Amino acid sequence: MLPRDMEEKSFRCIAQTGLAGALLLAERIRARMDALPRHSGDTAPITVSIGIGIREPATQQDLAGLLGVADEALYRAKAMGRNRVESLPD
């Protein structure tokens, strides 16, 4: 899973997790961030956009390719209104 926050890229590798598990975890992260209490007087929403890339063991995909897929999914999440989780189809 490759999240991006505060306009800085960061990523998390989750071993032995397929797309369904990654989507579930990413949505939990997004929902928990959305539910955080706001500081006094702060009305700005907390949004989390997450792009997911999955490496299939039988493929020759390298790390750069995996990061590229996750980055594309992230930009799609942002383009579709932010505060969402996206993955790219095969």
MIVO-603377 format. One record per atom (N, C-alpha, C): residue number from 1; residue in one letter; atom name; y, z, x. Coordinates in nm, 2 decimals. Each point is the difference from the previous one (the first is absolute). Example, Ala and Ser with C-alpha at 12.3 -4.5 7.8 and 13.67 -1.06 7.14 Angstrom:
# MIVO-603377
NODE   sedo   torvo   nuse       yy       zz       xx
NODE      1       a      N    -0.57     0.78     1.32
NODE      1       a     CA     0.12     0.00    -0.09
NODE      1       a      C     0.12     0.00     0.09
NODE      2       s      N     0.11    -0.07    -0.04
NODE      2       s     CA     0.11     0.00     0.09
NODE      2       s      C     0.11     0.08    -0.08
END
This chain:
# MIVO-603377
NODE   sedo   torvo   nuse       yy       zz       xx
NODE      1       m      N    -0.12     0.00     0.09
NODE      1       m     CA     0.12     0.00    -0.09
NODE      1       m      C     0.12     0.00     0.09
NODE      2       l      N     0.10    -0.08    -0.04
NODE      2       l     CA     0.12    -0.01     0.09
NODE      2       l      C     0.13     0.02    -0.08
NODE      3       p      N     0.04     0.13     0.00
NODE      3       p     CA     0.13     0.03    -0.08
NODE      3       p      C     0.12    -0.02     0.09
NODE      4       r      N     0.11    -0.02    -0.06
NODE      4       r     CA     0.13    -0.01     0.07
NODE      4       r      C     0.09     0.09    -0.07
NODE      5       d      N     0.07     0.08     0.08
NODE      5       d     CA     0.09     0.10    -0.06
NODE      5       d      C     0.13     0.00     0.08
NODE      6       m      N     0.11     0.03    -0.07
NODE      6       m     CA     0.13     0.01     0.06
NODE      6       m      C     0.03    -0.13     0.08
NODE      7       e      N    -0.04    -0.11    -0.05
NODE      7       e     CA     0.02    -0.13     0.07
NODE      7       e      C    -0.07     0.00     0.14
NODE      8       e      N    -0.08     0.09     0.03
NODE      8       e     CA    -0.08     0.00     0.12
NODE      8       e      C    -0.14    -0.02    -0.03
NODE      9       k      N    -0.07    -0.08     0.08
NODE      9       k     CA    -0.14    -0.02    -0.03
NODE      9       k      C    -0.08     0.11     0.06
NODE     10       s      N    -0.10     0.03    -0.08
NODE     10       s     CA    -0.11     0.09     0.05
NODE     10       s      C    -0.13    -0.04    -0.06
NODE     11       f      N    -0.11     0.04     0.05
NODE     11       f     CA    -0.12    -0.04    -0.06
NODE     11       f      C    -0.10     0.11     0.01
NODE     12       r      N    -0.10     0.00    -0.09
NODE     12       r     CA    -0.11     0.09     0.00
NODE     12       r      C    -0.13    -0.08    -0.01
NODE     13       c      N    -0.09     0.03     0.09
NODE     13       c     CA    -0.13    -0.06     0.00
NODE     13       c      C    -0.10     0.10    -0.07
NODE     14       i      N    -0.07    -0.05    -0.10
NODE     14       i     CA    -0.09     0.08    -0.07
NODE     14       i      C    -0.14    -0.07     0.02
NODE     15       a      N    -0.09     0.07     0.07
NODE     15       a     CA    -0.13    -0.06     0.03
NODE     15       a      C    -0.09     0.01    -0.12
NODE     16       q      N    -0.09    -0.09    -0.01
NODE     16       q     CA    -0.10     0.00    -0.11
NODE     16       q      C     0.05     0.00    -0.14
NODE     17       t      N     0.12    -0.06    -0.02
NODE     17       t     CA     0.06     0.00    -0.13
NODE     17       t      C     0.03    -0.15    -0.04
NODE     18       g      N    -0.06    -0.04    -0.11
NODE     18       g     CA     0.03    -0.13    -0.06
NODE     18       g      C     0.13    -0.01    -0.07
NODE     19       l      N     0.02    -0.12    -0.06
NODE     19       l     CA     0.13    -0.02    -0.07
NODE     19       l      C     0.02     0.10    -0.11
NODE     20       a      N    -0.10     0.02    -0.08
NODE     20       a     CA     0.01     0.10    -0.12
NODE     20       a      C     0.05     0.14     0.05
NODE     21       g      N    -0.07     0.05     0.10
NODE     21       g     CA     0.04     0.13     0.06
NODE     21       g      C     0.14     0.00     0.06
NODE     22       a      N     0.03    -0.11     0.07
NODE     22       a     CA     0.14     0.00     0.06
NODE     22       a      C     0.11    -0.01    -0.11
NODE     23       l      N    -0.03    -0.08    -0.11
NODE     23       l     CA     0.10     0.00    -0.11
NODE     23       l      C     0.01     0.13    -0.07
NODE     24       l      N    -0.11     0.07    -0.02
NODE     24       l     CA     0.01     0.13    -0.06
NODE     24       l      C     0.08     0.10     0.09
NODE     25       l      N    -0.03     0.01     0.13
NODE     25       l     CA     0.07     0.09     0.08
NODE     25       l      C     0.15    -0.04     0.01
NODE     26       a      N     0.03    -0.13     0.01
NODE     26       a     CA     0.14    -0.04     0.01
NODE     26       a      C     0.08     0.03    -0.13
NODE     27       e      N    -0.07    -0.01    -0.11
NODE     27       e     CA     0.07     0.03    -0.13
NODE     27       e      C     0.02     0.15    -0.01
NODE     28       r      N    -0.09     0.08     0.05
NODE     28       r     CA     0.02     0.15     0.00
NODE     28       r      C     0.12     0.03     0.09
NODE     29       i      N     0.01    -0.06     0.11
NODE     29       i     CA     0.11     0.03     0.09
NODE     29       i      C     0.13    -0.04    -0.07
NODE     30       r      N     0.01    -0.12    -0.06
NODE     30       r     CA     0.12    -0.04    -0.06
NODE     30       r      C     0.04     0.09    -0.12
NODE     31       a      N    -0.10     0.04    -0.08
NODE     31       a     CA     0.03     0.09    -0.11
NODE     31       a      C     0.04     0.14     0.04
NODE     32       r      N    -0.06     0.05     0.11
NODE     32       r     CA     0.05     0.13     0.05
NODE     32       r      C     0.14     0.00     0.05
NODE     33       m      N     0.03    -0.11     0.07
NODE     33       m     CA     0.14    -0.01     0.05
NODE     33       m      C     0.10    -0.02    -0.11
NODE     34       d      N    -0.04    -0.07    -0.11
NODE     34       d     CA     0.08    -0.02    -0.11
NODE     34       d      C     0.03     0.13    -0.08
NODE     35       a      N    -0.10     0.09     0.01
NODE     35       a     CA     0.01     0.13    -0.07
NODE     35       a      C     0.07     0.11     0.08
NODE     36       l      N     0.04    -0.03     0.12
NODE     36       l     CA     0.06     0.11     0.08
NODE     36       l      C     0.14     0.04    -0.07
NODE     37       p      N     0.03     0.13     0.01
NODE     37       p     CA     0.13     0.04    -0.06
NODE     37       p      C     0.11    -0.05     0.09
NODE     38       r      N     0.11    -0.04    -0.07
NODE     38       r     CA     0.12    -0.05     0.07
NODE     38       r      C     0.08     0.12     0.04
NODE     39       h      N     0.07    -0.02     0.11
NODE     39       h     CA     0.10     0.10     0.05
NODE     39       h      C     0.11     0.01    -0.10
NODE     40       s      N     0.07     0.11     0.00
NODE     40       s     CA     0.11     0.03    -0.10
NODE     40       s      C     0.10    -0.11     0.02
NODE     41       g      N     0.03    -0.06    -0.12
NODE     41       g     CA     0.10    -0.10     0.00
NODE     41       g      C    -0.04    -0.14     0.04
NODE     42       d      N    -0.12    -0.02     0.05
NODE     42       d     CA    -0.05    -0.13     0.05
NODE     42       d      C    -0.07    -0.07    -0.12
NODE     43       t      N     0.06    -0.11    -0.04
NODE     43       t     CA    -0.06    -0.08    -0.11
NODE     43       t      C    -0.07    -0.12     0.05
NODE     44       a      N     0.00    -0.03     0.13
NODE     44       a     CA    -0.06    -0.12     0.05
NODE     44       a      C    -0.15     0.01    -0.02
NODE     45       p      N    -0.07    -0.11    -0.05
NODE     45       p     CA    -0.14     0.01    -0.01
NODE     45       p      C    -0.08     0.00     0.13
NODE     46       i      N    -0.11     0.06     0.00
NODE     46       i     CA    -0.09    -0.01     0.12
NODE     46       i      C    -0.10    -0.11    -0.03
NODE     47       t      N     0.00    -0.10     0.08
NODE     47       t     CA    -0.09    -0.11    -0.03
NODE     47       t      C    -0.09    -0.02     0.12
NODE     48       v      N    -0.12    -0.04    -0.02
NODE     48       v     CA    -0.10    -0.03     0.10
NODE     48       v      C    -0.07    -0.13    -0.03
NODE     49       s      N     0.02    -0.09     0.09
NODE     49       s     CA    -0.07    -0.13    -0.01
NODE     49       s      C    -0.11    -0.01     0.10
NODE     50       i      N    -0.12    -0.03    -0.04
NODE     50       i     CA    -0.11    -0.01     0.09
NODE     50       i      C    -0.07    -0.13    -0.01
NODE     51       g      N    -0.02    -0.06     0.12
NODE     51       g     CA    -0.08    -0.12     0.01
NODE     51       g      C    -0.13     0.03     0.07
NODE     52       i      N    -0.11    -0.05    -0.06
NODE     52       i     CA    -0.14     0.03     0.05
NODE     52       i      C    -0.06    -0.13     0.06
NODE     53       g      N    -0.06     0.02     0.12
NODE     53       g     CA    -0.08    -0.10     0.06
NODE     53       g      C    -0.13     0.06     0.03
NODE     54       i      N    -0.11    -0.08    -0.03
NODE     54       i     CA    -0.14     0.05     0.01
NODE     54       i      C    -0.06    -0.09     0.11
NODE     55       r      N    -0.07     0.06     0.09
NODE     55       r     CA    -0.08    -0.08     0.10
NODE     55       r      C    -0.14     0.01    -0.04
NODE     56       e      N    -0.05    -0.12    -0.02
NODE     56       e     CA    -0.15    -0.01    -0.03
NODE     56       e      C    -0.07    -0.01     0.13
NODE     57       p      N    -0.11     0.09     0.02
NODE     57       p     CA    -0.07     0.01     0.12
NODE     57       p      C    -0.06    -0.14     0.05
NODE     58       a      N    -0.04    -0.08    -0.09
NODE     58       a     CA    -0.06    -0.13     0.04
NODE     58       a      C     0.09    -0.11     0.04
NODE     59       t      N     0.13     0.03     0.00
NODE     59       t     CA     0.10    -0.10     0.04
NODE     59       t      C     0.05     0.02     0.14
NODE     60       q      N     0.07    -0.10     0.05
NODE     60       q     CA     0.05     0.00     0.13
NODE     60       q      C     0.15     0.04     0.00
NODE     61       q      N     0.05     0.06    -0.11
NODE     61       q     CA     0.14     0.04    -0.01
NODE     61       q      C     0.04     0.10     0.11
NODE     62       d      N     0.10    -0.02     0.07
NODE     62       d     CA     0.05     0.09     0.10
NODE     62       d      C     0.11     0.09    -0.07
NODE     63       l      N     0.04     0.10     0.08
NODE     63       l     CA     0.10     0.10    -0.05
NODE     63       l      C     0.13    -0.07    -0.04
NODE     64       a      N     0.05    -0.10     0.08
NODE     64       a     CA     0.12    -0.07    -0.04
NODE     64       a      C    -0.01    -0.07    -0.14
NODE     65       g      N    -0.12    -0.06    -0.02
NODE     65       g     CA    -0.02    -0.06    -0.13
NODE     65       g      C     0.00     0.10    -0.11
NODE     66       l      N    -0.07     0.11     0.02
NODE     66       l     CA     0.00     0.11    -0.10
NODE     66       l      C     0.13     0.05    -0.03
NODE     67       l      N     0.08     0.03     0.10
NODE     67       l     CA     0.14     0.04    -0.02
NODE     67       l      C     0.08    -0.10    -0.07
NODE     68       g      N    -0.02    -0.13     0.03
NODE     68       g     CA     0.07    -0.10    -0.07
NODE     68       g      C    -0.03    -0.01    -0.15
NODE     69       v      N    -0.12     0.02    -0.04
NODE     69       v     CA    -0.04     0.00    -0.14
NODE     69       v      C     0.06     0.12    -0.07
NODE     70       a      N     0.00     0.12     0.06
NODE     70       a     CA     0.06     0.12    -0.06
NODE     70       a      C     0.15    -0.02    -0.01
NODE     71       d      N     0.06    -0.06     0.10
NODE     71       d     CA     0.15    -0.02    -0.01
NODE     71       d      C     0.03    -0.09    -0.11
NODE     72       e      N    -0.07    -0.11    -0.02
NODE     72       e     CA     0.02    -0.09    -0.11
NODE     72       e      C    -0.01     0.07    -0.13
NODE     73       a      N    -0.10     0.08    -0.01
NODE     73       a     CA    -0.02     0.08    -0.13
NODE     73       a      C     0.11     0.10    -0.02
NODE     74       l      N     0.05     0.06     0.11
NODE     74       l     CA     0.12     0.09    -0.01
NODE     74       l      C     0.12    -0.08    -0.05
NODE     75       y      N     0.03    -0.11     0.05
NODE     75       y     CA     0.12    -0.08    -0.04
NODE     75       y      C    -0.02    -0.05    -0.14
NODE     76       r      N    -0.12    -0.02    -0.05
NODE     76       r     CA    -0.02    -0.04    -0.14
NODE     76       r      C     0.03     0.12    -0.09
NODE     77       a      N    -0.05     0.12     0.05
NODE     77       a     CA     0.03     0.12    -0.08
NODE     77       a      C     0.15     0.02    -0.02
NODE     78       k      N     0.08    -0.02     0.11
NODE     78       k     CA     0.14     0.01     0.00
NODE     78       k      C     0.07    -0.10    -0.09
NODE     79       a      N    -0.05    -0.13     0.01
NODE     79       a     CA     0.05    -0.10    -0.08
NODE     79       a      C    -0.03     0.01    -0.15
NODE     80       m      N    -0.10     0.07    -0.03
NODE     80       m     CA    -0.04     0.03    -0.14
NODE     80       m      C     0.06     0.12    -0.06
NODE     81       g      N     0.10     0.06     0.07
NODE     81       g     CA     0.07     0.11    -0.06
NODE     81       g      C    -0.01     0.13     0.07
NODE     82       r      N    -0.07     0.01     0.11
NODE     82       r     CA    -0.02     0.12     0.08
NODE     82       r      C    -0.08     0.11    -0.07
NODE     83       n      N    -0.02     0.11     0.07
NODE     83       n     CA    -0.08     0.11    -0.06
NODE     83       n      C    -0.13    -0.04    -0.06
NODE     84       r      N    -0.08    -0.08     0.08
NODE     84       r     CA    -0.13    -0.05    -0.05
NODE     84       r      C    -0.09    -0.02     0.12
NODE     85       v      N    -0.12    -0.03    -0.04
NODE     85       v     CA    -0.11    -0.02     0.10
NODE     85       v      C    -0.05    -0.15    -0.02
NODE     86       e      N    -0.01    -0.07     0.11
NODE     86       e     CA    -0.04    -0.14    -0.01
NODE     86       e      C    -0.11    -0.03     0.11
NODE     87       s      N    -0.09    -0.09    -0.03
NODE     87       s     CA    -0.09    -0.05     0.10
NODE     87       s      C     0.00    -0.15    -0.03
NODE     88       l      N    -0.04    -0.08     0.10
NODE     88       l     CA    -0.01    -0.14    -0.01
NODE     88       l      C    -0.14    -0.04    -0.03
NODE     89       p      N    -0.02    -0.10    -0.09
NODE     89       p     CA    -0.13    -0.05    -0.03
NODE     89       p      C    -0.06    -0.07     0.12
NODE     90       d      N    -0.14    -0.01     0.01
NODE     90       d     CA    -0.06    -0.07     0.11
NODE     90       d      C     0.04    -0.14     0.00
END
